[in-house]
Amino acid sequence: MEKRKVLKSGEFLVGEISANDIFIPEEFNEEQQMIAQTIRDFLDTELYPNIEQIDSPDINLMQTILKKAGELGLMGISIPEEYGGFGQSFITQMLAAETIGAGHSFSVAFMAHTGIGTLPIMYYGNEEQRQRYVTRLATGELLGAYCLTEPGAGSDANSGKTNAILSADGKHYILNGQKMWITNAGFADTQVVFAKIDRDRVLSAFIVEKNFPGVIINPDEHKMGIKGSSTAQIFYNDVLVPVENLIGKRGEGFRIALSILHMGRIKLGANVLGASKKSINDSVKYANERKQFGVFISTFGSIRHKLAEQVIKTYALECAIYRLSKDIDDLIENYKNQGLDKGKASVEGISHYAVEAAILKVYGSEVLDYVIDEAVQIHGGMGYSAEMAVERGYRDSRINRIFEGTNEINRLLVVDTAMKRALKGDFDLFGKAAELAAGMATITDNKRDNESYFEEKVRYSKNFKNLILITINGVSQHFGKNLIQEQEVLNNLADMMMEVYIAESMILRIQKMETIKGIDPVEIYRSALDVFVYDAAYKVKKSASDAINSFASSEFKNKYKNVIETLTNVSGINVKDARRKIADKLIEDNSYKF
Ligand SMILES: Cc1cc2nc3c(=O)[nH]c(=O)nc-3n(C[C@H](O)[C@H](O)[C@H](O)COP(=O)(O)OP(=O)(O)OC[C@H]3O[C@@H](n4cnc5c(N)ncnc54)[C@H](O)[C@@H]3O)c2cc1C
């Protein structure tokens, strides 16, 4: 079999891969599908019948259901077998995260425990710490939390004031400080706490047990949504933390915190995918039941437009999620082959894809907000009723743009990380950008006669990439080192990069699917792709224009205008009919089956 081509993080801007190089959800194996089904059954039997009570809020019930998930083995999916888990691939972990994502506040509690609450110890802890804590976190015997944020240290996470001083006998760190917004705080047995030792510039990470004297947990916050998830402030008053509970090395905490957040971001992308699919199901079911003017509202073009857009955006997100998951699995495998232990190999593999992690977090959370907002609209007045699932979904969705790094911070990371990786030599971004900019006067859209359906789509995506490179060249030349201060322009670049990564993932998935299944079953997906790429062209055009108009003189503006027009030129399609086809399938299936 031919070797799969894998790009480095951010390299998608300049590199090409083919359809055969990506993993698509149609390739899930039986075991993976079985795990997803087990989780769906769990949500149906244990969660949904209790969701009102959980969100009342009842954190004891939340705790009980978390424990049940542990008994069923769901908390061990990411944990190697030698530490009591099932050592599943990253793709499987993502499928599990997607499925859990439909679980409202339970999803937040579960993900905080299995992800940020457990994995710092799994990935960076020593053997003794793993045996002592991870083996019990993997089964749900212990529940975990992750304590980074402080009243004065949110986005600027390294600025925290929580402090640890070595005791005179050298046996303990004496911990003092305050954390806030801590998920699972009300019941977590273990907390991964980030604090500075003495006057260190950077954080260290510690395992703190709930019962250590001096750990004071405030009552839960009253929140807009995810009401059943416990979120509270925690105070540390002269808490004696055994020196054995330092995770990794002194000063390694900030790195640990960031690596874990990369992982959290990718998994959040999967969670919101699951939540989006659930919102679509709620939307179409209602639209197929509600009659106005003597007909079902699903027959109205305005409603069908909304249903189709919900599907297109969600499907596009899914393409990118599983493309990235396979890239991560392969890199983890590479690191293992180089001799890294499973924990280290995983964290290195995940952290490498920091650009794509931020893309999935931002893009996914904004897709869910769009989808659930339209779900409420499709429900009309009932969408505003607390009796309906979409009302809960609307409130619960909003947090995803705030935690795991706000979307503002993550947009900056998309661009900054890609540029840094390029400067490090991972791929040639600036050379290629300069070359394209030098040829601007003669640029064409590279259209060829008789190009196939997919050749055309791939050409569009390549043109969008070239426009990003030309824009990067322009803004870098103009702003130089001050580019970092121009957040509006960086946001324009991030938006273009996200659009291209998602569009390319969708093109390649559908192309691969067509080679497997033939053209007929894939026709509906072509309609989705037509709409997505057509819209992407307009979005890329707007972002590039905004970025370039932010600095270019009138003489240059005209030059750029021509380039922008050429590189975002896509043929007109009947988006109304394309969307209707997608809506028809959804309405007929009465659930999301794409
Ligand atoms: C329900 C909930 C659960 C949470 N769970 C946890 C948890 O388990 N553990 C944990 O440690 N934390 C947790 N958090 C904290 C969360 O990660 C932070 O709220 C988040 O990182 C933002 O920090 P902040 O609230 O201090 O906002 P701020 O950092 O004050 O940001 C305010 C606004 O300014 C913007 N901003 C800030 N800096 C910049 C910049 N450099 N450039 C551009 N814009 C900027 C932000 O994007 C935002 O729009 C949770 C929060 C909530 C609400």
The ligand as a MOL file (V3000), in Angstrom:
LIG
                    3D

  0  0  0     0  0            999 V3000
M  V30 BEGIN CTAB
M  V30 COUNTS 53 58 0 0 0
M  V30 BEGIN ATOM
M  V30 1 C -18.2070 27.5190 32.9660 0
M  V30 2 C -16.7180 27.6920 32.9700 0
M  V30 3 C -15.9070 26.6080 33.2220 0
M  V30 4 C -14.5230 26.7770 33.2780 0
M  V30 5 N -13.7310 25.7030 33.6240 0
M  V30 6 C -12.4120 25.9220 33.8940 0
M  V30 7 C -11.6040 24.8840 34.4580 0
M  V30 8 O -12.0580 23.7570 34.6780 0
M  V30 9 N -10.3140 25.1690 34.7640 0
M  V30 10 C -9.7620 26.3980 34.5310 0
M  V30 11 O -8.5820 26.5920 34.8330 0
M  V30 12 N -10.4990 27.3970 33.9740 0
M  V30 13 C -11.8030 27.2010 33.6660 0
M  V30 14 N -12.5760 28.2090 33.1390 0
M  V30 15 C -11.9640 29.5100 32.8880 0
M  V30 16 C -11.8620 29.8540 31.4230 0
M  V30 17 O -10.8590 29.0760 30.8230 0
M  V30 18 C -11.5930 31.3670 31.3240 0
M  V30 19 O -12.8090 32.0000 31.6800 0
M  V30 20 C -11.1390 31.8040 29.9570 0
M  V30 21 O -9.8490 31.3260 29.7050 0
M  V30 22 C -11.1270 33.3320 29.8120 0
M  V30 23 O -10.5110 33.9590 30.8690 0
M  V30 24 P -11.2780 35.1640 31.6140 0
M  V30 25 O -12.6180 34.6850 31.9820 0
M  V30 26 O -10.4030 35.6720 32.6940 0
M  V30 27 O -11.4520 36.2720 30.4970 0
M  V30 28 P -10.4130 37.3970 30.1240 0
M  V30 29 O -9.0760 36.8040 29.8960 0
M  V30 30 O -10.5100 38.5100 31.0970 0
M  V30 31 O -10.9870 37.8800 28.7280 0
M  V30 32 C -12.0430 38.8400 28.5910 0
M  V30 33 C -12.1800 39.1640 27.0960 0
M  V30 34 O -10.9490 39.7570 26.6140 0
M  V30 35 C -10.4310 39.0010 25.5400 0
M  V30 36 N -8.9680 38.9710 25.6080 0
M  V30 37 C -8.1790 38.7010 26.6670 0
M  V30 38 N -6.8890 38.7570 26.3180 0
M  V30 39 C -6.8550 39.0880 25.0100 0
M  V30 40 C -5.7970 39.2990 24.0630 0
M  V30 41 N -4.5190 39.1470 24.3730 0
M  V30 42 N -6.1450 39.6440 22.7990 0
M  V30 43 C -7.4500 39.7650 22.4420 0
M  V30 44 N -8.4770 39.5750 23.2910 0
M  V30 45 C -8.1870 39.2200 24.5550 0
M  V30 46 C -11.0230 37.5930 25.7210 0
M  V30 47 O -11.0380 36.8810 24.5070 0
M  V30 48 C -12.4170 37.9180 26.2350 0
M  V30 49 O -13.2590 38.2240 25.1710 0
M  V30 50 C -13.9500 28.0490 33.0330 0
M  V30 51 C -14.7860 29.1320 32.7430 0
M  V30 52 C -16.1550 28.9810 32.7370 0
M  V30 53 C -17.0080 30.1840 32.4730 0
M  V30 END ATOM
M  V30 BEGIN BOND
M  V30 1 1 1 2
M  V30 2 1 2 3
M  V30 3 2 2 52
M  V30 4 2 3 4
M  V30 5 1 4 5
M  V30 6 1 4 50
M  V30 7 2 5 6
M  V30 8 1 6 7
M  V30 9 1 6 13
M  V30 10 2 7 8
M  V30 11 1 7 9
M  V30 12 1 9 10
M  V30 13 2 10 11
M  V30 14 1 10 12
M  V30 15 2 12 13
M  V30 16 1 13 14
M  V30 17 1 14 15
M  V30 18 1 14 50
M  V30 19 1 15 16
M  V30 20 1 16 17
M  V30 21 1 16 18
M  V30 22 1 18 19
M  V30 23 1 18 20
M  V30 24 1 20 21
M  V30 25 1 20 22
M  V30 26 1 22 23
M  V30 27 1 23 24
M  V30 28 2 24 25
M  V30 29 1 24 26
M  V30 30 1 24 27
M  V30 31 1 27 28
M  V30 32 2 28 29
M  V30 33 1 28 30
M  V30 34 1 28 31
M  V30 35 1 31 32
M  V30 36 1 32 33
M  V30 37 1 33 34
M  V30 38 1 33 48
M  V30 39 1 34 35
M  V30 40 1 35 36
M  V30 41 1 35 46
M  V30 42 1 36 37
M  V30 43 1 36 45
M  V30 44 2 37 38
M  V30 45 1 38 39
M  V30 46 1 39 40
M  V30 47 2 39 45
M  V30 48 1 40 41
M  V30 49 2 40 42
M  V30 50 1 42 43
M  V30 51 2 43 44
M  V30 52 1 44 45
M  V30 53 1 46 47
M  V30 54 1 46 48
M  V30 55 1 48 49
M  V30 56 2 50 51
M  V30 57 1 51 52
M  V30 58 1 52 53
M  V30 END BOND
M  V30 END CTAB
M  END
